[in-house]
Amino acid sequence: MTDLKKSVNNQDGSNGRNKTFVQIIWGVALVFAGAAVFFRIPQVMPRIEKIEQFSSAMVYIRFCFYLLGILLVGGGSKKIYDNYRKLDGKSSDT
């Protein structure tokens, strides 16, 4: 059992760095998805307004779309920031 833990710890150095790079790429993808939401909202809202069931809730729908974009950009940028600090060797806990 202890041999298994030692082998995992030996691989953690390079594997942890690879995980950090993957997390940074994932964060960039989240930021791009959030930015795409912001660019797409003005194009989609007129179509949604034409749907009779949704026309009375347009303020709520617009709020939800913008909130989604903010959460994507914010979460992605936090993920990039935290994992970039890991690459530099600084702890994100402080």
C-alpha positions in Angstrom: 0.0 0.0 0.0 2.8 2.4 0.8 4.6 1.6 -2.4 1.5 2.7 -4.3 1.5 6.0 -2.5 5.2 6.5 -3.2 4.7 5.9 -6.9 1.8 8.3 -7.1 3.9 11.0 -5.3 6.8 10.5 -7.7 4.5 11.1 -10.7 2.8 14.0 -9.1 5.5 16.5 -10.1 5.0 16.3 -13.9 1.4 15.1 -13.7 0.5 18.0 -11.5 2.0 20.5 -13.9 0.1 18.9 -16.8 -3.1 19.2 -14.8 -2.4 22.8 -14.2 -1.9 23.5 -17.9 -5.2 21.7 -18.7 -7.0 23.8 -16.0 -5.6 27.0 -17.5 -6.8 25.9 -21.0 -10.2 25.1 -19.5 -10.3 28.5 -17.9 -9.6 30.2 -21.2 -12.4 28.2 -22.8 -14.8 29.4 -20.1 -13.8 33.0 -20.6 -14.3 32.7 -24.4 -17.7 31.0 -23.8 -18.7 33.9 -21.5 -17.6 36.4 -24.1 -19.5 34.6 -26.8 -22.7 34.8 -24.6 -22.3 38.6 -24.4 -21.9 38.9 -28.2 -24.7 36.5 -28.9 -27.4 38.1 -26.6 -28.3 41.0 -28.9 -28.7 38.7 -31.8 -30.9 36.1 -30.0 -33.2 38.4 -28.0 -35.3 39.6 -31.0 -36.0 35.9 -31.8 -37.0 35.1 -28.2 -39.3 38.2 -28.1 -41.2 36.7 -31.1 -42.1 33.6 -29.0 -45.4 34.4 -27.4 -44.8 32.4 -24.2 -41.6 34.3 -23.4 -42.6 37.8 -24.4 -43.8 38.7 -20.9 -40.6 37.5 -19.2 -38.0 39.3 -21.4 -36.4 41.2 -18.5 -35.9 37.9 -16.6 -34.6 36.1 -19.6 -32.1 38.9 -20.4 -31.0 39.0 -16.8 -30.3 35.2 -16.8 -28.3 35.4 -20.1 -26.1 38.2 -18.8 -25.7 36.5 -15.4 -24.6 33.3 -17.3 -22.0 35.3 -19.2 -20.7 37.0 -16.0 -20.4 33.7 -14.2 -18.6 32.1 -17.1 -16.1 34.9 -17.5 -15.6 35.3 -13.7 -15.2 31.5 -13.1 -12.8 31.2 -16.1 -10.7 34.1 -15.0 -10.5 32.8 -11.4 -9.4 29.4 -12.7 -6.7 31.0 -14.9 -5.5 33.2 -12.0 -5.3 30.4 -9.5 -3.6 27.9 -11.7 -1.2 30.4 -13.1 -0.1 31.1 -9.5 0.4 27.3 -9.1 2.8 27.4 -12.1 4.8 30.2 -10.5 5.1 28.2 -7.3 2.9 30.5 -5.2 0.2 29.1 -3.1 -3.4 30.1 -4.0 -4.5 29.6 -0.4 -2.8 32.7 0.9 
